[in-house]
């Protein structure tokens, strides 16, 4: 079927009336010339009239043909046009400007190639087409229409971005915006290297209203060694302790790498080195140890040297050393001697023993040591404190004198944990200890698991055992000696025998120290030492900031300065960064340090091949694929505009004009009249 890109211009065919008028109304005025005898001119006259009529008709046909083909060329005729239409379409173009687009493809990087493809796509549409430009940031400001010139200007100014959105997020933003346009034809283009780590093709649902076109770029295989993760395996940081950084290195290349050098820097000074062998397309781990020899903030940089992809060579962490964990022992008049020995003089845990509950603000670990009765006001404060993230250890009172456990059980009931029942005078030994519990992380090796477990002279039975309660140490009869239960954001540890040598030998066992000491160490949740750019989850802060004062500024020491979004969740202060972090590195918030890293999704350079993409979009309505290595403008015109005939029309118009010129310059051959006699 023959169609026209600009049918309104066909009115120009009325211009054929001009040569018709010239030829039909070209009345010549003749001048009479008298001859004595015209008999000899009769043959010449008849022959000239025949040639003149033919010549005039050919001129008329050539001029009409020239006008017709010129008008048709401007009207852009096409034959066999597809259901897609490039005319009157609303167009959304996604240009992937994530870090992976810095990879090289042939003689240039993918980013440059993507910009060129976007310009070609824009060139396939008419000048009055409305465009949307979407980039990896998925900024709300991108939900606006651009002219073609505005689109080209913005595309030319694109810079690499740390953002790495899922492909389904990009498609969702494009489809939502295009459907608001009201245009009959809605076209969306995705120009990307289609990394497997972010291209969730299965999540792209069919949509017949928006024509989605994938434009894959030619990707050269790239080797990339990068620091994937760094974990600091410690429940608390305190002066004089040894810290262990477990570094995971990733090799995404096809070649095994040996003795890759790795460095750990503290505030710019090298504190540990290691070499790592990494198999191809695999990862390896290395432990880097260093001493926390001072108080204050430790800014850690773990780095590896690798080219040409360099954005993921460094991994940043920051944590604070020096503030001890605040612990409180609330007792009925007799301080527990074993707790005193455990915590007195310790630099990591500061224990306060008292008979009256102090302010719980800033307290991390609370021990109810032998308390049988609690005032209602004290109990309600403890419940609120635990639910807000505190850690409570309950050591029950001595069974001598039949203590009244009503108020203690009321507290436990409010926390939705197991309560204490009757005292059972049973002498037995513990048979099971859950040494895989997080409480004993990195405490025991394989040989120390066969240690002697504590014995008891009796224990309290469990009353209304709660399903969330988890056993840590269990006695031979199946009853529990120690359990832990979650309560809001906090947790409750419960012994079922008093911490008294008359009832148990647990305090003299090797298991006692790490059990109770780690309860205190893990009671203060450590803020994550590293954060990922692009993650909008609230960040728990080390300090608290007075909401009545102006908020502190967040800076990077290199000219960056912003006022952050600080929020309070219970007793904790949190930070929401939104899109405020421009690059990886260290940032200061008042007296606090924060470390941010780029997402490692962009470090995985493995991409979908063209055949993978073809298989993914096969029979998926509304999604198609074009060859990213071709001239995009021409490829789209052939696909969506059918076979374009405007070039042929221009050629035929030039032929008609050349023919008209040749006819106009030609003269009939003159013949002399001869006497027939």
C-alpha positions as CSV (number, residue, x, y, z in Angstrom):
1,X,0.0,0.0,0.0
2,X,1.3,3.4,-1.0
3,X,1.3,6.0,1.9
4,X,2.7,9.4,2.4
5,X,4.6,10.8,5.4
6,X,3.4,14.3,4.7
7,X,0.1,14.0,2.7
8,X,-0.8,17.6,3.3
9,X,1.9,18.6,0.8
10,X,0.2,16.9,-2.0
11,X,-1.8,20.1,-2.6
12,X,1.4,21.1,-4.5
13,X,0.3,18.9,-7.4
14,X,-2.0,21.7,-8.3
15,X,1.1,23.3,-9.7
16,X,0.8,21.3,-12.8
17,X,-1.8,23.8,-13.9
18,X,1.0,26.3,-14.5
19,X,2.7,24.5,-17.5
20,X,-0.8,23.6,-18.8
21,X,-1.8,27.2,-18.8
22,X,1.4,28.2,-20.5
23,X,1.0,25.6,-23.2
24,X,-2.7,26.0,-23.7
25,X,-2.9,29.8,-23.7
26,X,0.4,30.7,-25.3
27,X,-1.2,32.6,-28.4
28,X,1.5,33.8,-30.7
29,X,1.0,37.0,-32.7
30,X,2.1,36.4,-36.3
31,X,3.4,39.0,-38.8
32,X,2.4,38.8,-42.4
33,X,5.1,38.4,-45.0
34,X,4.1,38.6,-48.7
35,X,5.7,36.3,-51.2
36,X,5.1,36.1,-54.9
37,X,5.0,32.3,-54.9
38,X,4.6,30.1,-51.8
39,X,4.1,26.8,-53.6
40,X,7.7,25.8,-52.9
41,X,7.2,26.4,-49.1
42,X,4.3,24.0,-48.7
43,X,6.3,20.9,-47.9
44,X,8.6,22.7,-45.4
45,X,5.6,24.3,-43.6
46,X,3.8,21.0,-43.1
47,X,6.9,19.3,-41.7
48,X,7.7,22.2,-39.3
49,X,4.2,22.1,-37.8
50,X,4.4,18.4,-37.1
51,X,7.8,18.8,-35.3
52,X,6.6,21.8,-33.3
53,X,3.5,20.1,-32.0
54,X,5.6,17.0,-30.9
55,X,8.2,19.3,-29.2
56,X,5.6,21.3,-27.3
57,X,3.9,18.2,-26.1
58,X,7.2,16.7,-24.9
59,X,8.1,19.9,-23.1
60,X,4.6,19.9,-21.4
61,X,5.1,16.3,-20.3
62,X,8.6,16.9,-18.9
63,X,7.5,20.0,-16.9
64,X,4.5,18.3,-15.5
65,X,6.6,15.2,-14.5
66,X,9.2,17.5,-12.8
67,X,6.5,19.2,-10.7
68,X,4.8,16.0,-9.8
69,X,8.0,14.2,-8.7
70,X,9.2,17.2,-6.7
71,X,5.9,17.4,-4.8
72,X,5.9,13.7,-4.2
73,X,9.5,13.8,-2.9
74,X,8.4,16.4,-0.2
75,X,5.3,14.3,0.6
76,X,7.6,11.3,1.5
77,X,5.8,8.4,-0.2
78,X,6.5,4.9,1.0
79,X,5.4,1.4,0.0
80,X,4.5,-1.5,2.2
81,X,4.5,0.5,5.5
82,X,4.4,-1.4,8.8
83,X,1.8,-1.0,11.6
84,X,4.3,1.3,13.4
85,X,4.3,4.9,12.3
86,X,7.1,7.4,12.7
87,X,4.7,10.2,12.0
88,X,2.9,11.9,14.9
89,X,4.6,9.6,17.4
90,X,5.6,10.4,21.0
91,X,9.1,9.1,21.6
92,X,11.0,8.1,24.8
93,X,14.7,7.4,24.5
94,X,16.7,5.8,27.3
95,X,20.4,6.3,27.1
96,X,22.3,4.0,29.5
97,X,25.0,6.3,31.1
98,X,26.0,3.9,33.9
99,X,29.7,3.2,34.7
100,X,29.7,0.1,32.6
101,X,29.2,2.2,29.5
102,X,32.8,3.4,29.9
103,X,33.9,0.0,28.5
104,X,35.5,0.1,25.1
105,X,33.8,-1.2,21.9
106,X,36.2,-1.2,18.9
107,X,37.7,2.3,18.7
108,X,35.4,4.2,21.1
109,X,33.6,3.7,24.4
110,X,30.0,2.6,24.6
111,X,28.9,5.9,26.0
112,X,29.9,7.7,22.8
113,X,28.3,5.1,20.7
114,X,25.0,5.3,22.7
115,X,24.9,9.1,22.2
116,X,25.4,8.6,18.5
117,X,22.5,6.1,18.3
118,X,20.2,8.5,20.2
119,X,21.0,11.2,17.6
120,X,20.2,8.8,14.8
121,X,16.9,7.8,16.3
122,X,15.9,11.4,16.7
123,X,16.8,12.0,13.1
124,X,14.4,9.3,11.9
125,X,11.4,11.4,13.1
126,X,10.0,14.6,11.8
127,X,11.1,17.9,13.2
128,X,7.8,18.4,15.2
129,X,8.1,15.1,17.1
130,X,8.0,15.2,21.0
131,X,10.8,13.4,22.8
132,X,11.6,12.3,26.3
133,X,15.2,11.6,27.4
134,X,15.6,9.1,30.2
135,X,19.0,8.3,31.8
136,X,20.2,6.0,34.5
137,X,19.4,8.5,37.2
138,X,15.7,8.1,36.5
139,X,15.3,11.6,37.8
140,X,11.7,13.0,38.1
141,X,12.8,16.0,36.1
142,X,13.1,13.7,33.1
143,X,9.3,13.5,32.9
144,X,9.0,16.3,30.4
145,X,8.8,16.7,26.6
146,X,11.7,18.0,24.5
147,X,12.0,19.2,21.0
148,X,14.5,17.4,18.8
149,X,17.1,20.2,19.1
150,X,16.6,20.1,22.9
151,X,17.0,16.4,23.0
152,X,20.2,16.5,20.9
153,X,21.7,19.2,23.3
154,X,21.0,17.2,26.4
155,X,22.2,13.9,24.9
156,X,25.5,15.6,23.9
157,X,26.0,16.7,27.6
158,X,25.5,13.3,29.2
159,X,28.2,12.2,31.7
160,X,28.7,8.7,33.3
161,X,26.6,8.1,36.4
162,X,27.0,5.8,39.4
163,X,23.3,4.9,39.2
164,X,22.4,1.4,38.0
165,X,18.6,1.0,37.7
166,X,16.9,-2.3,36.9
167,X,15.8,-2.5,33.3
168,X,12.2,-3.0,34.5
169,X,12.3,0.3,36.3
170,X,13.4,2.1,33.1
171,X,10.6,0.5,31.1
172,X,8.1,1.3,33.8
173,X,9.0,5.0,33.7
174,X,8.9,5.2,29.9
175,X,5.6,3.5,29.5
176,X,3.9,5.5,32.3
177,X,5.1,8.8,30.7
178,X,4.2,7.8,27.1
179,X,0.7,6.7,28.0
180,X,0.0,10.2,29.4
181,X,0.9,11.7,26.0
182,X,-2.3,10.7,24.2
183,X,-0.4,10.1,21.0
184,X,-1.7,7.4,18.7
185,X,1.9,6.1,18.2
186,X,4.1,5.7,21.3
187,X,7.6,4.6,20.8
188,X,10.2,3.7,23.5
189,X,13.9,3.0,22.8
190,X,16.5,1.4,25.2
191,X,20.1,2.0,24.2
192,X,22.3,-0.1,26.5
193,X,25.0,-2.7,26.8
194,X,22.3,-4.9,28.6
195,X,24.3,-6.0,31.6
196,X,23.0,-9.3,33.0
197,X,23.3,-7.9,36.6
198,X,20.6,-5.2,36.0
199,X,18.8,-6.3,32.8
200,X,15.8,-8.2,34.3
201,X,14.3,-9.0,30.9
202,X,11.7,-11.4,32.4
203,X,10.2,-8.6,34.4
204,X,9.3,-6.6,31.2
205,X,5.6,-7.4,30.7
206,X,4.0,-7.3,27.2
207,X,2.3,-4.0,26.4
208,X,0.6,-3.5,23.0
209,X,0.1,0.2,23.5
210,X,3.8,1.2,23.6
211,X,6.3,-0.1,21.0
212,X,9.5,-0.9,22.9
213,X,12.7,-1.2,20.9
214,X,15.9,-2.6,22.3
215,X,19.1,-1.2,20.8
216,X,22.1,-3.4,22.0
217,X,25.6,-2.0,21.6
218,X,28.5,-4.0,20.5
219,X,30.4,-4.9,23.6
220,X,34.0,-6.1,23.7
221,X,35.0,-8.6,26.3
222,X,36.5,-6.7,29.3
223,X,38.5,-8.0,32.1
224,X,37.6,-6.5,35.5
225,X,39.0,-7.2,38.9
226,X,37.2,-5.3,41.7
227,X,36.7,-5.2,45.4
228,X,33.3,-6.7,45.8
229,X,32.7,-6.5,49.6
230,X,34.5,-5.9,52.8
231,X,33.2,-7.2,56.1
232,X,34.5,-6.2,59.5
233,X,33.7,-9.2,61.7
234,X,33.5,-7.7,65.2
235,X,30.7,-7.1,67.6
236,X,32.3,-3.9,68.8
237,X,35.2,-1.6,68.2
238,X,37.4,-0.7,71.1
239,X,41.0,0.5,71.6
240,X,43.7,-2.1,71.6
241,X,41.6,-4.8,69.9
242,X,42.5,-6.4,66.6
243,X,40.2,-5.9,63.7
244,X,39.8,-8.3,60.8
245,X,38.7,-7.1,57.4
246,X,37.4,-10.0,55.2
247,X,37.8,-8.7,51.6
248,X,36.1,-10.4,48.7
249,X,37.8,-9.8,45.3
250,X,36.0,-10.6,42.1
251,X,37.6,-11.5,38.7
252,X,35.1,-11.2,35.9
253,X,37.7,-11.9,33.2
254,X,38.4,-15.1,31.3
255,X,42.0,-15.4,32.7
256,X,43.2,-16.7,36.1
257,X,44.9,-14.0,38.0
258,X,47.8,-14.7,40.4
259,X,49.2,-12.7,43.3
260,X,46.9,-9.7,42.8
261,X,48.2,-7.0,45.3
262,X,45.7,-5.7,47.8
263,X,46.2,-2.8,50.2
264,X,44.4,-1.6,53.3
265,X,44.8,2.1,54.2
266,X,43.7,3.8,57.4
267,X,43.3,7.6,56.9
268,X,45.6,7.3,53.9
269,X,48.3,5.3,55.7
270,X,49.0,1.7,54.6
271,X,48.3,-0.7,57.5
272,X,48.0,-4.1,55.8
273,X,48.8,-5.8,52.5
274,X,47.9,-9.1,50.9
275,X,48.2,-10.9,47.6
276,X,45.3,-13.0,46.2
277,X,44.9,-15.6,43.5
278,X,41.6,-15.3,41.8
279,X,40.3,-17.9,39.3
280,X,38.7,-16.7,36.1
281,X,35.0,-15.7,36.4
282,X,35.2,-16.3,40.1
283,X,36.0,-14.7,43.5
284,X,38.5,-15.1,46.3
285,X,38.7,-13.9,49.9
286,X,41.5,-12.4,51.9
287,X,41.8,-11.5,55.6
288,X,43.5,-8.3,56.4
289,X,44.3,-7.6,60.1
290,X,45.1,-4.3,61.8
291,X,45.1,-2.9,65.3
292,X,42.7,-0.3,66.6
293,X,45.4,1.7,68.3
294,X,43.6,4.9,68.9
295,X,40.2,6.4,69.6
296,X,38.0,8.3,67.1
297,X,37.0,7.6,63.5
298,X,38.8,5.0,61.4
299,X,38.5,5.7,57.7
300,X,39.4,2.5,55.9
301,X,40.2,2.2,52.2
302,X,40.7,-1.2,50.6
303,X,42.2,-0.9,47.1
304,X,43.3,-3.0,44.2
305,X,45.0,-1.8,41.0
306,X,43.1,-2.7,37.8
307,X,42.5,-1.1,34.3
308,X,40.7,0.0,32.3
309,X,37.6,-0.1,34.6
310,X,38.7,1.8,37.7
311,X,35.6,3.1,39.5
312,X,35.3,-0.1,41.6
313,X,39.0,-0.4,42.6
314,X,38.4,1.1,46.0
315,X,36.1,0.1,48.8
316,X,35.5,2.6,51.6
317,X,34.5,1.9,55.3
318,X,34.3,4.2,58.3
319,X,33.6,3.3,62.0
320,X,34.1,4.8,65.4
321,X,36.4,3.5,68.2
322,X,36.3,4.7,71.8
323,X,32.8,4.9,73.2
324,X,32.2,2.0,75.6
325,X,29.0,0.1,75.7
326,X,26.8,1.3,78.6
327,X,25.5,-1.6,80.7
328,X,23.4,-1.5,83.9
329,X,22.9,-4.2,86.5
330,X,19.7,-3.6,88.4
331,X,19.7,-5.7,91.6
332,X,17.7,-5.9,94.8
333,X,20.6,-4.9,97.1
334,X,23.2,-7.6,96.4
335,X,25.5,-7.0,93.4
336,X,26.3,-10.1,91.4
337,X,30.0,-10.9,92.0
338,X,30.5,-12.7,88.7
339,X,29.2,-9.8,86.6
340,X,31.5,-7.5,88.6
341,X,34.5,-9.6,87.8
342,X,33.6,-9.9,84.2
343,X,33.1,-6.2,83.4
344,X,35.2,-4.3,86.0
345,X,38.1,-2.6,84.4
346,X,36.9,-3.5,80.9
347,X,37.4,-0.7,78.2
348,X,34.7,-2.0,75.9
349,X,31.8,-2.3,78.4
350,X,31.1,0.1,81.3
351,X,28.9,-1.6,83.9
352,X,26.8,0.4,86.4
353,X,25.4,-1.6,89.3
354,X,22.4,0.0,91.0
355,X,19.1,-0.6,92.9
356,X,17.3,2.1,91.0
357,X,16.8,2.2,87.2
358,X,18.6,5.2,85.8
359,X,17.8,7.0,82.6
360,X,17.8,4.5,79.8
361,X,18.9,7.0,77.1
362,X,22.2,5.8,75.9
363,X,22.0,2.5,77.7
364,X,22.6,-0.6,75.6
365,X,22.5,-3.6,78.0
366,X,20.4,-4.1,81.1
367,X,20.7,-7.0,83.6
368,X,17.8,-7.8,86.0
369,X,19.9,-9.6,88.6
370,X,17.8,-11.5,91.2
371,X,14.9,-9.0,90.9
372,X,11.6,-10.6,92.0
373,X,9.4,-7.5,92.1
374,X,9.4,-4.4,89.9
375,X,7.4,-1.1,90.3
376,X,4.9,-0.7,87.5
377,X,6.6,2.5,86.3
378,X,10.0,0.8,86.1
379,X,8.5,-2.1,84.3
380,X,6.9,0.1,81.7
381,X,10.1,2.0,81.1
382,X,12.0,-1.3,80.6
383,X,9.4,-2.5,78.1
384,X,9.6,0.7,76.1
385,X,13.4,0.6,76.1
386,X,13.6,-3.0,74.9
387,X,11.1,-2.5,72.1
388,X,13.2,0.5,71.0
389,X,16.3,-1.8,70.6
390,X,17.7,-2.5,74.0
391,X,19.0,-5.9,75.2
392,X,17.7,-7.3,78.4
393,X,19.2,-10.2,80.4
394,X,17.0,-11.7,83.1
395,X,18.8,-13.7,85.9
396,X,15.9,-15.0,88.1
397,X,15.9,-14.6,91.9
398,X,16.9,-17.4,94.3
399,X,14.0,-19.8,95.0
400,X,14.7,-19.5,98.7
401,X,11.7,-17.9,100.4
402,X,9.3,-18.6,97.5
403,X,9.8,-15.2,95.7
404,X,6.8,-13.5,94.2
405,X,7.4,-13.6,90.5
406,X,4.1,-11.8,89.5
407,X,5.6,-8.4,88.6
408,X,8.5,-10.0,86.8
409,X,6.2,-12.3,84.8
410,X,4.0,-9.3,84.0
411,X,7.1,-7.5,82.5
412,X,7.9,-10.6,80.5
413,X,4.3,-10.9,79.3
414,X,4.4,-7.3,78.1
415,X,7.4,-8.2,76.1
416,X,5.6,-11.3,74.7
417,X,8.3,-13.7,75.9
418,X,8.3,-16.9,78.0
419,X,7.5,-16.5,81.7
420,X,8.8,-18.2,84.8
421,X,6.9,-21.1,86.3
422,X,7.6,-23.2,89.4
423,X,11.0,-24.1,90.7
424,X,12.0,-27.7,89.9
425,X,14.6,-29.2,92.3
426,X,16.4,-31.4,89.7
427,X,20.1,-31.9,89.6
428,X,21.2,-32.4,86.0
429,X,23.7,-31.3,83.4
430,X,23.2,-29.3,80.2
431,X,23.6,-31.5,77.1
432,X,23.1,-29.1,74.2
433,X,24.6,-25.7,73.4
434,X,23.7,-24.0,70.2
435,X,27.3,-22.8,69.4
436,X,26.2,-21.8,65.9
437,X,24.1,-19.1,67.4
438,X,25.2,-15.5,66.5
439,X,26.0,-15.0,70.2
440,X,29.1,-17.3,69.7
441,X,30.2,-16.1,66.3
442,X,34.0,-16.5,66.0
443,X,34.3,-17.7,69.6
444,X,34.9,-21.5,69.1
445,X,36.9,-23.5,66.6
446,X,36.2,-27.1,65.7
447,X,38.2,-28.6,68.6
448,X,36.6,-26.5,71.4
449,X,33.1,-27.7,70.6
450,X,33.5,-30.7,72.9
451,X,33.8,-28.6,76.0
452,X,32.2,-29.4,79.3
453,X,28.7,-27.9,79.7
454,X,27.3,-26.5,83.0
455,X,25.3,-28.4,85.5
456,X,22.4,-27.2,87.8
457,X,20.9,-28.1,91.1
458,X,17.5,-27.0,89.9
459,X,15.8,-24.6,87.5
460,X,12.6,-22.7,86.9
461,X,10.1,-24.3,84.6
462,X,8.8,-22.4,81.6
463,X,5.4,-20.9,81.9
464,X,3.5,-20.1,78.7
465,X,6.5,-20.8,76.4
466,X,6.4,-18.4,73.5
467,X,6.9,-19.7,69.9
468,X,9.5,-17.0,69.1
469,X,11.7,-18.2,72.0
470,X,15.0,-19.8,70.8
471,X,16.9,-22.2,73.0
472,X,20.7,-21.5,73.4
473,X,21.6,-24.0,76.2
474,X,19.3,-27.0,77.0
475,X,19.3,-29.4,79.9
476,X,19.1,-33.2,79.8
477,X,15.4,-33.3,80.5
478,X,14.7,-31.0,77.5
479,X,14.1,-27.9,79.6
480,X,16.0,-24.7,78.8
481,X,18.8,-23.2,80.8
482,X,19.2,-20.1,78.5
483,X,16.9,-18.7,75.8
484,X,16.6,-15.6,73.7
485,X,13.4,-14.0,72.4
486,X,12.9,-11.0,70.1
487,X,10.9,-8.1,71.5
488,X,10.2,-5.3,69.0
489,X,13.6,-4.1,67.8
490,X,15.3,-5.5,71.0
491,X,15.9,-8.9,72.5
492,X,15.4,-10.7,75.8
493,X,17.9,-13.3,77.2
494,X,16.5,-15.4,80.0
495,X,18.4,-17.8,82.4
496,X,16.2,-20.3,84.2
497,X,18.5,-20.7,87.2
498,X,20.0,-17.9,89.3
499,X,23.6,-16.9,88.6
500,X,24.6,-18.2,92.0
501,X,27.2,-21.0,92.7
502,X,24.5,-22.7,95.0
503,X,22.4,-23.5,91.9
504,X,24.8,-23.8,89.0
505,X,28.5,-24.1,88.2
506,X,27.9,-22.2,84.9
507,X,30.0,-19.2,86.1
508,X,33.1,-21.3,86.4
509,X,32.7,-22.9,83.0
510,X,34.6,-21.6,79.9
511,X,31.2,-20.9,78.2
512,X,30.2,-18.3,80.8
513,X,32.5,-15.4,79.7
514,X,31.8,-15.4,76.0
515,X,28.1,-15.9,76.6
516,X,27.4,-12.9,78.8
517,X,30.2,-10.8,77.4
518,X,28.9,-11.1,73.9
519,X,25.4,-10.3,75.1
520,X,26.8,-6.9,76.1
521,X,28.9,-6.5,73.0
522,X,26.1,-7.3,70.6
523,X,23.6,-5.1,72.5
524,X,24.8,-2.0,70.7
525,X,24.0,-2.5,67.0
526,X,26.9,-1.1,65.1
527,X,26.0,1.3,62.2
528,X,27.0,-0.3,58.9
529,X,30.6,0.9,58.2
530,X,29.8,1.2,54.5
531,X,26.8,2.4,52.4
532,X,25.9,2.1,48.8
533,X,25.1,5.1,46.6
534,X,21.6,4.8,45.2
535,X,20.2,3.0,48.3
536,X,17.5,5.3,49.9
537,X,17.1,3.1,53.0
538,X,17.5,5.2,56.3
539,X,21.1,5.1,57.7
540,X,21.4,4.7,61.5
541,X,23.7,7.3,62.8
542,X,26.3,7.0,65.6
543,X,25.3,10.3,67.3
544,X,22.2,12.2,68.1
545,X,21.5,15.8,66.8
546,X,19.3,18.3,68.6
547,X,16.3,18.9,66.4
548,X,16.0,22.4,67.9
549,X,19.3,23.4,66.4
550,X,20.2,23.9,62.7
551,X,21.0,20.6,61.2
552,X,24.7,19.9,60.5
553,X,26.0,20.0,57.0
554,X,27.4,17.0,55.1
555,X,30.7,17.6,53.4
556,X,33.4,15.6,51.6
557,X,36.3,17.9,52.2
558,X,36.6,18.7,48.5
559,X,34.0,21.4,48.1
560,X,30.8,19.3,48.4
561,X,28.3,20.7,50.9
562,X,24.6,19.9,51.5
563,X,22.0,19.9,54.3
564,X,21.0,16.3,54.8
565,X,17.6,14.8,55.5
566,X,17.8,13.8,59.2
567,X,14.9,11.8,60.8
568,X,14.2,10.3,64.2
569,X,13.0,6.7,64.6
570,X,12.4,6.1,68.3
571,X,15.6,6.9,70.2
572,X,17.7,6.7,67.0
573,X,18.7,9.3,64.6
574,X,18.7,8.3,60.9
575,X,19.8,9.9,57.6
576,X,18.1,9.6,54.2
577,X,20.5,10.6,51.5
578,X,18.2,10.5,48.4
579,X,20.4,11.4,45.5
580,X,22.7,13.7,47.5
581,X,25.9,11.6,47.2
582,X,27.8,12.5,44.0
583,X,30.7,10.1,44.2
584,X,32.2,7.3,46.4
585,X,34.4,8.2,49.3
586,X,34.2,9.7,52.8
587,X,31.7,12.3,54.0
588,X,31.5,14.2,57.3
589,X,28.2,14.9,59.1
590,X,29.0,17.1,62.0
591,X,31.5,15.0,64.0
592,X,30.4,11.8,62.3
593,X,32.1,10.1,59.3
594,X,30.2,8.1,56.6
595,X,31.6,6.0,53.8
596,X,29.8,5.5,50.5
597,X,30.6,3.1,47.6
598,X,29.3,2.7,44.1
599,X,27.0,-0.2,43.5
600,X,28.9,-3.4,42.5
601,X,26.1,-4.3,40.0
602,X,27.9,-2.1,37.5
603,X,31.1,-4.0,38.1
604,X,29.7,-7.2,36.6
605,X,30.4,-6.5,32.9
606,X,28.9,-9.7,31.5
607,X,26.2,-8.6,29.0
608,X,23.4,-10.3,27.1
609,X,24.3,-11.3,23.5
610,X,22.1,-10.4,20.5
611,X,20.9,-14.0,20.4
612,X,19.9,-13.8,24.1
613,X,18.0,-10.7,23.5
614,X,16.2,-12.1,20.4
615,X,15.2,-15.1,22.4
616,X,14.0,-12.9,25.3
617,X,11.8,-10.7,23.1
618,X,10.5,-13.5,20.9
619,X,6.7,-13.5,21.0
620,X,6.7,-10.7,23.5
621,X,4.1,-8.3,22.3
622,X,5.2,-4.7,21.9
623,X,9.0,-5.4,22.2
624,X,11.3,-5.7,19.3
625,X,15.1,-5.5,18.6
626,X,17.1,-3.6,16.0
627,X,20.7,-3.9,15.0
628,X,22.7,-1.4,17.0
629,X,25.6,-1.6,14.6
630,X,23.6,-0.2,11.6
631,X,22.6,3.3,10.7
632,X,19.7,3.7,13.1
633,X,17.8,6.4,11.2
634,X,17.8,4.3,8.0
635,X,17.0,1.1,9.9
636,X,14.0,2.6,11.6
637,X,12.7,4.1,8.4
638,X,12.9,0.8,6.7
639,X,11.3,-1.0,9.6
640,X,8.6,1.5,10.6
641,X,8.3,3.6,7.4
642,X,8.2,0.8,4.7
643,X,10.2,1.3,1.5
644,X,10.9,5.0,1.1
645,X,10.3,6.3,-2.4
646,X,11.3,10.0,-1.9
647,X,14.9,9.4,-3.2
648,X,13.4,7.8,-6.4
649,X,11.1,10.8,-6.8
650,X,14.1,13.2,-6.6
651,X,16.0,11.2,-9.2
652,X,12.9,11.1,-11.6
653,X,12.4,14.9,-11.0
654,X,16.0,15.5,-12.1
655,X,15.6,13.3,-15.1
656,X,12.4,15.2,-16.1
657,X,14.2,18.6,-15.7
658,X,17.1,17.4,-17.7
659,X,14.8,16.2,-20.4
660,X,12.9,19.5,-20.4
661,X,16.2,21.3,-20.8
662,X,17.3,19.1,-23.7
663,X,14.0,19.6,-25.5
664,X,14.0,23.3,-25.0
665,X,17.5,23.7,-26.4
666,X,16.9,21.4,-29.4
667,X,16.0,23.0,-32.8
668,X,14.2,21.3,-35.7
669,X,16.4,20.6,-38.7
670,X,15.9,23.1,-41.5
671,X,15.1,21.7,-45.0
672,X,14.9,23.7,-48.2
673,X,12.0,23.4,-50.6
674,X,12.7,22.0,-54.0
675,X,10.7,22.5,-57.2
676,X,8.8,19.3,-57.8
677,X,9.1,19.8,-61.5
